[in-house]
Amino acid sequence: MKKTSVVLVGIGGYGSLYVNEVLKPENSGVFELVGAVDPYPSSCRRLPELTARCGQPYASLDDFYREKTADLCVISTPIQFHTENIISALRHGSDVLCEKPLCGDARDIVRLAEAEASSGHRVSIGYQWSHSEAIGKLKSDVAAGVYGEPVFLRTLVLWPRDRKYFGRGTGWAGRIRAADGSLIYDSVANNAAAHYLHNMLYVTGSETDGARRVTDVKAELARVNDIENFDTSVIRVTLEGGAAALFAASHTVACTVNPVFDYRFTRGRVTFSQDAPPPSLDGTYTPGHIVGVTDRGETRDYGDPFIFPERKLHVAAAVARGELPAPVCGIRAASEHTRLINRIGEEFPIGSFDPSLIRERGELLYVDTLSERLISVYNGSVDGISDMLIR
């Protein structure tokens, strides 16, 4: 197998996942690291090893392409840079793996699709669930009609995040726009828990690199932290064909509930809980495994979607080598989530929680009883969080 030459753009933070994978001795015959790009390379914990392999990091992607080329450009930069980084890589003859989301501004989707089409190269977007074997098998079964048509899909993610989380990076965390006005829309729904909102659109999409279209949306958004965008959301959407989907997620909660979902179809049901769910959570789950049950009583265990998150790098490399005909999650599949995030940002205000409900535990700000409320929203016993907000 021919090695895939790789340039890594962004080598700190989440980009360290790719640094670690490329530097694994067992991958020496798979990847050839030809360069790294990062204006602040000291944030990379393995910088000495990386520079020994490919030289000093470049300050910009254009600087790299002035001297070198790469089969695959792996982009782990803040959201506002995704569009220009992707277009630059395509223009210079690289396939692309860009971290989610596709971009901050839905108006860039056409530009990105045109750049991909004219380049002859392909773009993968790094929703790791979309690249997992478990989700791939589930999506194939849904497309084949094993469970019938989607009726109601619901997802819950409660991930406490403290002040340090919202102060990370170069000041883009929790922002709607960058200093130059470009859209970011960093939020619980477009960053940390974006995978699980996207997954409801992705799994129900009829094509491998596709997602089901959103026809209508309603959202309750709120924040506690000193940020521009929201840190808590209850999002309800109607999907093409009439199915409904619910996404309840927050960073300002006292307890953790790792991703849980329940997808109901006309001829079956598929559930997942990363851990043993709280006793108050409605539904039957097999911790760590996606499990489907058809109306004929057949059970299908799809396994753990969190296994081998680095798989997306290997899939994108296989696309670049021509071993796979197309990305499993490319511009088409990722664009519907970006459109939804933009629509939410344009149409729905961000509220503030009643100050009497706000508590502080170390660096964490959280809303008293919000965890229980969002579990009730997921269970369908209450509609939302509006009565917890300042009117």
RODO-2510 file (C-alpha; in nm, 4 decimals, decimal comma):
residues 391
     n   res          X          Y          Z
     1     m     0,0000     0,0000     0,0000
     2     k     0,1293     0,3425    -0,0952
     3     k     0,1785     0,5732     0,2016
     4     t    -0,0563     0,8694     0,2307
     5     s     0,1361     1,1928     0,2706
     6     v    -0,0286     1,4056     0,5394
     7     v    -0,0101     1,7651     0,6589
     8     l    -0,1639     1,8400     0,9973
     9     v    -0,3211     2,1852     1,0380
    10     g    -0,3678     2,2545     1,4084
    11     i    -0,1568     2,0303     1,6327
    12     g    -0,2748     2,1320     1,9793
    13     g    -0,6108     2,0670     2,1406
    14     y    -0,8171     1,8198     1,9411
    15     g    -0,5473     1,8149     1,6730
    16     s    -0,3346     1,6109     1,9129
    17     l    -0,5540     1,3095     1,8327
    18     y    -0,4202     1,3149     1,4771
    19     v    -0,0640     1,3849     1,5916
    20     n    -0,0769     1,0772     1,8131
    21     e    -0,2246     0,8569     1,5408
    22     v     0,0233     0,9593     1,2713
    23     l     0,3182     0,9127     1,5089
    24     k     0,2203     0,5589     1,6111
    25     p     0,4982     0,3180     1,5036
    26     e     0,2414     0,0752     1,3628
    27     n     0,1219     0,3472     1,1233
    28     s     0,4672     0,4175     0,9781
    29     g     0,3740     0,2255     0,6653
    30     v     0,0381     0,4039     0,6321
    31     f     0,1121     0,7742     0,6772
    32     e     0,4025     0,9933     0,5725
    33     l     0,3947     1,3105     0,7800
    34     v     0,5231     1,5847     0,5495
    35     g     0,4354     1,8932     0,7503
    36     a     0,2470     2,0624     1,0310
    37     v     0,0803     2,4025     1,0437
    38     d     0,0122     2,5952     1,3635
    39     p     0,0847     2,9581     1,4548
    40     y     0,1121     2,8496     1,8206
    41     p     0,2937     2,5137     1,7965
    42     s     0,4070     2,5093     2,1603
    43     s     0,0597     2,3818     2,2548
    44     c     0,1499     2,0464     2,0973
    45     r     0,2689     1,8045     2,3660
    46     r     0,4681     1,5980     2,1167
    47     l     0,6267     1,8873     1,9306
    48     p     0,9881     1,7549     1,9506
    49     e     0,8848     1,4205     1,7952
    50     l     0,6781     1,5925     1,5326
    51     t     0,9503     1,8356     1,4275
    52     a     1,2015     1,5502     1,4153
    53     r     0,9721     1,3791     1,1665
    54     c     0,8713     1,6694     0,9398
    55     g     1,0583     1,9860     1,0421
    56     q     0,9392     2,3016     1,2120
    57     p     0,5660     2,3782     1,1851
    58     y     0,4578     2,6403     0,9353
    59     a     0,2707     2,9497     1,0498
    60     s     0,0047     2,9155     0,7784
    61     l    -0,1263     2,6616     0,5311
    62     d    -0,0217     2,8807     0,2395
    63     d     0,3349     2,8798     0,3759
    64     f     0,3312     2,5001     0,3731
    65     y     0,2035     2,4770     0,0150
    66     r     0,4708     2,7143    -0,1098
    67     e     0,7257     2,4440    -0,0318
    68     k     0,5456     2,1088    -0,0190
    69     t     0,2400     1,9093    -0,1192
    70     a     0,0316     1,6460     0,0594
    71     d    -0,2168     1,3781    -0,0399
    72     l    -0,4316     1,4597     0,2638
    73     c    -0,4715     1,7828     0,4580
    74     v    -0,6092     1,7282     0,8111
    75     i    -0,7666     2,0449     0,9529
    76     s    -0,8244     2,0936     1,3278
    77     t    -0,8568     2,4711     1,3395
    78     p    -1,1234     2,6930     1,4986
    79     i    -1,4570     2,6887     1,3157
    80     q    -1,4166     3,0300     1,1503
    81     f    -1,1121     2,9073     0,9555
    82     h    -1,2621     2,5887     0,8136
    83     t    -1,3892     2,7322     0,4855
    84     e    -1,0680     2,9004     0,3742
    85     n    -0,8486     2,6135     0,4967
    86     i    -1,0557     2,3591     0,3033
    87     i    -1,0562     2,5656    -0,0150
    88     s    -0,6810     2,6279     0,0077
    89     a    -0,6093     2,2566     0,0502
    90     l    -0,8301     2,1615    -0,2441
    91     r    -0,6740     2,4292    -0,4628
    92     h    -0,3297     2,2872    -0,3881
    93     g    -0,4239     1,9317    -0,4792
    94     s    -0,4984     1,7720    -0,1424
    95     d    -0,7909     1,5683    -0,0231
    96     v    -0,9254     1,7026     0,3072
    97     l    -1,0301     1,5768     0,6470
    98     c    -1,1680     1,8746     0,8397
    99     e    -1,2946     1,8575     1,1954
   100     k    -1,6626     1,9200     1,2508
   101     p    -1,8584     2,1279     1,1827
   102     l    -1,8246     2,1867     0,8096
   103     c    -1,8092     2,5643     0,8588
   104     g    -1,9608     2,8461     1,0605
   105     d    -2,1506     3,0217     0,7820
   106     a    -2,4081     2,8251     0,5820
   107     r    -2,3566     3,0662     0,2931
   108     d    -2,0146     2,9032     0,2432
   109     i    -2,1617     2,5621     0,1640
   110     v    -2,2024     2,6370    -0,2079
   111     r    -1,8470     2,7720    -0,2295
   112     l    -1,7111     2,4618    -0,0620
   113     a    -1,9085     2,2250    -0,2849
   114     e    -1,7939     2,4095    -0,5969
   115     a    -1,4299     2,4080    -0,4804
   116     e    -1,4492     2,0335    -0,4195
   117     a    -1,6112     1,9636    -0,7563
   118     s    -1,3600     2,1719    -0,9528
   119     s    -1,0567     2,0295    -0,7710
   120     g    -1,1157     1,6614    -0,8348
   121     h    -1,0392     1,5962    -0,4670
   122     r    -1,2691     1,5033    -0,1807
   123     v    -1,3628     1,6530     0,1554
   124     s    -1,4427     1,4473     0,4651
   125     i    -1,5869     1,6111     0,7762
   126     g    -1,4734     1,4585     1,1040
   127     y    -1,7906     1,3585     1,2834
   128     q    -1,6351     1,0490     1,4386
   129     w    -1,9669     0,8726     1,4917
   130     s    -2,0361     0,9011     1,1183
   131     h    -1,7054     0,7246     1,0535
   132     s    -1,7616     0,4502     1,3100
   133     e    -1,8464     0,0949     1,2067
   134     a    -2,1444     0,0916     1,4422
   135     i    -2,3126     0,3961     1,2884
   136     g    -2,2220     0,2835     0,9358
   137     k    -2,4027    -0,0477     0,9877
   138     l    -2,7015     0,1206     1,1492
   139     k    -2,7297     0,3761     0,8682
   140     s    -2,7208     0,0962     0,6095
   141     d    -3,0015    -0,0904     0,7873
   142     v    -3,2120     0,2256     0,8184
   143     a    -3,1642     0,2983     0,4472
   144     a    -3,2586    -0,0625     0,3653
   145     g    -3,5885    -0,0222     0,5510
   146     v    -3,5122    -0,2672     0,8324
   147     y    -3,6876    -0,0386     1,0810
   148     g    -3,9297     0,1305     0,8442
   149     e    -3,9626     0,5088     0,8361
   150     p    -3,8403     0,7375     1,1165
   151     v    -4,1126     0,8665     1,3468
   152     f    -3,9466     1,0263     1,6504
   153     l    -3,5796     1,0577     1,7422
   154     r    -3,4554     1,1977     2,0717
   155     t    -3,1089     1,2686     2,2126
   156     l    -2,9839     1,3830     2,5533
   157     v    -2,6324     1,5037     2,6457
   158     l    -2,5516     1,6632     2,9831
   159     w    -2,1848     1,7618     2,9944
   160     p    -2,0797     2,0090     3,2651
   161     r    -1,8119     2,2496     3,1420
   162     d    -1,6343     2,5039     3,3615
   163     r    -1,4969     2,8520     3,3002
   164     k    -1,1696     2,7119     3,1679
   165     y    -1,3575     2,5398     2,8880
   166     f    -1,5161     2,8653     2,7777
   167     g    -1,1792     3,0406     2,7978
   168     r    -0,9962     2,7894     2,5808
   169     g    -0,8226     2,8644     2,2530
   170     t    -0,7693     3,2131     2,1189
   171     g    -1,0975     3,3662     2,2344
   172     w    -1,3392     3,1995     1,9911
   173     a    -1,5025     2,9656     2,2445
   174     g    -1,8722     3,0395     2,2927
   175     r    -1,8656     3,3090     2,0251
   176     i    -2,1227     3,3735     1,7535
   177     r    -1,8827     3,5806     1,5454
   178     a    -1,5092     3,6317     1,5269
   179     a    -1,3537     3,9772     1,5584
   180     d    -1,3653     4,0165     1,1786
   181     g    -1,7378     3,9393     1,1713
   182     s    -1,7120     3,5851     1,0356
   183     l    -1,9606     3,3399     1,1838
   184     i    -1,8516     3,0780     1,4373
   185     y    -2,1669     2,9733     1,6280
   186     d    -1,9622     2,7801     1,8839
   187     s    -2,2076     2,6136     2,1218
   188     v    -2,3020     2,2871     2,2865
   189     a    -2,4979     2,2067     1,9677
   190     n    -2,2202     2,2993     1,7242
   191     n    -1,9123     2,1715     1,9043
   192     a    -1,8928     1,9319     2,1991
   193     a    -2,2311     1,7638     2,1394
   194     a    -2,2598     1,8422     1,7672
   195     h    -2,1996     1,4761     1,6782
   196     y    -2,5241     1,3692     1,8416
   197     l    -2,7447     1,6355     1,6845
   198     h    -2,5851     1,5636     1,3471
   199     n    -2,6314     1,1900     1,3943
   200     m    -3,0114     1,2118     1,3876
   201     l    -2,9893     1,3803     1,0473
   202     y    -2,7116     1,1522     0,9225
   203     v    -2,8538     0,8133     1,0206
   204     t    -3,1878     0,8916     0,8565
   205     g    -3,0276     1,0169     0,5345
   206     s    -3,0911     0,7828     0,2419
   207     e    -2,7388     0,8067     0,0943
   208     t    -2,4046     0,7160     0,2541
   209     d    -2,2785     1,0733     0,2202
   210     g    -2,6123     1,2338     0,2950
   211     a    -2,8389     1,3600     0,5718
   212     r    -3,2134     1,4056     0,6032
   213     r    -3,3323     1,7602     0,5415
   214     v    -3,4769     1,9705     0,8227
   215     t    -3,8091     2,1312     0,7274
   216     d    -3,8983     2,3084     1,0511
   217     v    -3,7282     2,3964     1,3794
   218     k    -3,8136     2,5351     1,7217
   219     a    -3,5522     2,6045     1,9865
   220     e    -3,5142     2,7210     2,3452
   221     l    -3,1643     2,8579     2,4004
   222     a    -3,0055     2,9891     2,7194
   223     r    -2,6722     3,0729     2,8765
   224     v    -2,5227     3,1078     3,2213
   225     n    -2,1576     3,1586     3,1353
   226     d    -2,0109     3,4889     3,0179
   227     i    -2,0264     3,3971     2,6499
   228     e    -2,1958     3,5312     2,3390
   229     n    -2,3746     3,2125     2,2350
   230     f    -2,5794     2,9576     2,4314
   231     d    -2,4592     2,6811     2,6634
   232     t    -2,7989     2,5081     2,6976
   233     s    -3,0420     2,4095     2,4242
   234     v    -3,3691     2,2293     2,3658
   235     i    -3,4029     2,1904     1,9910
   236     r    -3,7031     2,0341     1,8183
   237     v    -3,7001     1,9758     1,4436
   238     t    -3,9275     1,8281     1,1825
   239     l    -3,7480     1,6172     0,9237
   240     e    -3,8356     1,5648     0,5612
   241     g    -4,1057     1,2983     0,5554
   242     g    -4,2615     1,4231     0,8778
   243     a    -4,0474     1,2637     1,1501
   244     a    -3,9768     1,4684     1,4631
   245     a    -3,6435     1,4971     1,6436
   246     l    -3,5537     1,6328     1,9871
   247     f    -3,2076     1,7396     2,1053
   248     a    -3,1607     1,8403     2,4704
   249     a    -2,8077     1,9330     2,5761
   250     s    -2,6339     2,1536     2,8292
   251     h    -2,2955     2,2471     2,9714
   252     t    -2,4464     2,4172     3,2804
   253     v    -2,5660     2,1153     3,4739
   254     a    -2,4587     1,9665     3,8054
   255     c    -2,4277     1,6064     3,6872
   256     t    -2,3049     1,4229     3,3787
   257     v    -2,5261     1,2162     3,1521
   258     n    -2,3186     1,0925     2,8606
   259     p    -2,4878     1,0637     2,5196
   260     v    -2,8210     0,8824     2,5144
   261     f    -3,0522     0,8354     2,2189
   262     d    -3,3806     0,6664     2,1320
   263     y    -3,4778     0,6450     1,7638
   264     r    -3,8304     0,5241     1,6947
   265     f    -3,9405     0,4021     1,3533
   266     t    -4,2611     0,2621     1,2081
   267     r    -4,1265    -0,0920     1,2345
   268     g    -3,8742    -0,0815     1,5163
   269     r    -3,6658     0,1102     1,7665
   270     v    -3,2935     0,1785     1,8132
   271     t    -3,1444     0,2911     2,1449
   272     f    -2,8065     0,3843     2,2881
   273     s    -2,6635     0,4977     2,6198
   274     q    -2,2890     0,5401     2,6638
   275     d    -2,3166     0,4438     3,0310
   276     a    -2,5847     0,2946     3,2522
   277     p    -2,8456     0,5726     3,2352
   278     p    -2,9985     0,7350     3,5431
   279     p    -3,3001     0,5444     3,6816
   280     s    -3,5173     0,8459     3,5986
   281     l    -3,4461     0,8124     3,2260
   282     d    -3,7255     0,6602     3,0205
   283     g    -3,6398     0,3661     2,7960
   284     t    -3,4441     0,0408     2,7884
   285     y    -3,0733     0,0607     2,7043
   286     t    -2,7703    -0,1648     2,6743
   287     p    -2,4842     0,0510     2,8115
   288     g    -2,2137     0,1144     2,5531
   289     h    -2,3937    -0,0518     2,2619
   290     i    -2,6334     0,0643     1,9934
   291     v    -2,9141    -0,1908     1,9901
   292     g    -3,2032    -0,2130     1,7453
   293     v    -3,5211    -0,4162     1,7866
   294     t    -3,7562    -0,4670     1,4917
   295     d    -4,1318    -0,5113     1,5182
   296     r    -4,0732    -0,8805     1,4425
   297     g    -3,8709    -0,9154     1,7625
   298     e    -3,5297    -0,9333     1,5907
   299     t    -3,2462    -0,7740     1,7894
   300     r    -2,9402    -0,6226     1,6208
   301     d    -2,6382    -0,5168     1,8282
   302     y    -2,4320    -0,2605     1,6351
   303     g    -2,1656    -0,2218     1,9022
   304     d    -1,9982     0,0847     2,0494
   305     p    -1,9843     0,3977     1,8274
   306     f    -1,7037     0,5415     2,0418
   307     i    -1,4551     0,2689     1,9483
   308     f    -1,1507     0,3909     1,7512
   309     p    -1,2327     0,7630     1,6970
   310     e    -0,9161     0,7866     1,4833
   311     r    -1,0875     0,5697     1,2222
   312     k    -1,1955     0,8843     1,0387
   313     l    -0,8301     0,9566     0,9559
   314     h    -0,7849     0,6115     0,8050
   315     v    -1,1105     0,6402     0,6088
   316     a    -1,0132     0,9819     0,4670
   317     a    -0,6702     0,8433     0,3730
   318     a    -0,8372     0,5517     0,1927
   319     v    -1,0483     0,8017    -0,0019
   320     a    -0,7339     0,9972    -0,0933
   321     r    -0,5662     0,6760    -0,2166
   322     g    -0,8712     0,5882    -0,4271
   323     e    -0,9512     0,2789    -0,2211
   324     l    -1,2936     0,4196    -0,1300
   325     p    -1,5076     0,5883    -0,3972
   326     a    -1,6306     0,8759    -0,1786
   327     p    -1,6304     1,0120     0,1781
   328     v    -1,8717     0,8522     0,4214
   329     c    -1,9400     1,1957     0,5689
   330     g    -1,8540     1,4774     0,3335
   331     i    -1,9888     1,8197     0,2479
   332     r    -2,3328     1,6860     0,1573
   333     a    -2,3762     1,4920     0,4803
   334     a    -2,2392     1,7690     0,7036
   335     s    -2,4123     2,0664     0,5416
   336     e    -2,7598     2,0018     0,6871
   337     h    -2,6278     2,0356     1,0418
   338     t    -2,4584     2,3644     0,9497
   339     r    -2,7807     2,4947     0,7928
   340     l    -2,9716     2,3991     1,1073
   341     i    -2,7222     2,5740     1,3367
   342     n    -2,7397     2,8905     1,1258
   343     r    -3,1181     2,8832     1,1255
   344     i    -3,1279     2,8451     1,5036
   345     g    -2,8848     3,1352     1,5425
   346     e    -3,0864     3,3599     1,3126
   347     e    -3,4370     3,2810     1,4365
   348     f    -3,4257     3,2160     1,8110
   349     p    -3,3191     3,4447     2,0961
   350     i    -3,0848     3,3401     2,3760
   351     g    -3,2414     3,3694     2,7184
   352     s    -3,0931     3,3982     3,0658
   353     f    -3,1708     3,1657     3,3531
   354     d    -3,3384     3,2988     3,6648
   355     p    -3,0438     3,4152     3,8841
   356     s    -3,1984     3,2438     4,1882
   357     l    -3,1357     2,9077     4,0174
   358     i    -2,7665     2,9633     3,9396
   359     r    -2,5111     2,7846     4,1562
   360     e    -2,1313     2,7779     4,1631
   361     r    -1,9057     2,4789     4,2337
   362     g    -1,5403     2,5673     4,1903
   363     e    -1,5032     2,6879     3,8316
   364     l    -1,8383     2,5408     3,7270
   365     l    -2,1536     2,7511     3,6978
   366     y    -2,4672     2,5393     3,6848
   367     v    -2,8440     2,5747     3,7083
   368     d    -3,0138     2,4060     4,0005
   369     t    -3,2543     2,1260     3,8880
   370     l    -3,1659     2,1770     3,5192
   371     s    -3,0349     1,8203     3,4888
   372     e    -3,3653     1,6855     3,6138
   373     r    -3,5597     1,9202     3,3882
   374     l    -3,3748     1,8179     3,0735
   375     i    -3,4238     1,4509     3,1614
   376     s    -3,7961     1,5285     3,1896
   377     v    -3,7842     1,7010     2,8507
   378     y    -3,6215     1,3908     2,7040
   379     n    -3,8824     1,1706     2,8709
   380     g    -4,1613     1,3857     2,7283
   381     s    -4,3137     1,4777     3,0636
   382     v    -4,2430     1,8520     3,0162
   383     d    -4,2055     2,0625     2,7042
   384     g    -3,8991     2,2725     2,7778
   385     i    -3,7161     2,5193     3,0013
   386     s    -3,8979     2,8472     2,9365
   387     d    -4,0275     2,8772     3,2940
   388     m    -3,6668     2,8651     3,4203
   389     l    -3,5725     3,1737     3,2182
   390     i    -3,6082     3,5460     3,2859
   391     r    -3,9028     3,6694     3,0864
***
